[in-house]
Amino acid sequence: MSEPMRMCVGCREHAPKKQLIRVVRTPQGDLILDARGKASGRGAYICRKPECLQKAQKSRALERVLNISIPPEAYIALSDSLKEVL
């Protein structure tokens, strides 16, 4: 059985789901990194490279996919969380 593929919202490349990190808008409206991939809420996938998060911020791809407005300080928090996961 093949592993599910997902697309990075930053670089738009397809990769196996386990190689990407899920960014989730929780039902309460919070924005979190979901390293396990099991958190409830609307999700988008991003590569483990900081450049992909920067591309997603510049193109507002995360905002479109998650259907929310993301302030700059939330991107800083996501970037810090991404560094911890790596």
Buried (B, 14 or more C-beta within 10 A) or exposed (E): EEEEEBBBBBBEEEBEEEEBBBBBBBEEEEBBBBEEBEBEBEBBBBBBBBEBBEBBBEEEBBBEBBEBEBEEEBBEBBBEBBEEEE
